[in-house]
Amino acid sequence: MSDRRRSWRRALVVWAALVVVAGGLTIWLRDSEEPSGPYVWERASPTPSLPEGWETACSRSTPDDKGRTLCFFRSR
C-alpha cells in the first residue's frame, strides 16, 4: 500500500473519531443543562385584540373563492 493511501486512511479515521467525540460532547453538554424554566413559546402573551374600527377598515376587501379576506391595518 502506498504512503498516500495510508495517509488518506489515517486522515479519514481521525476525522471520523473527531465527529464521534464532538457528537458525544454535544449530547453530553445538552443533557447536562438544567432546564431554566418554561420555553419561550410558553411565555408568550395572549393574542392582542383587534383595534376599534377594524370592521369598517376591512369592509372594502374582496373575499377569495373560499370566503376569506385579507386586511392590513396599522396602528400607532
Long-range contacts (C-beta under 8 A, 24 or more apart in sequence): 51-75
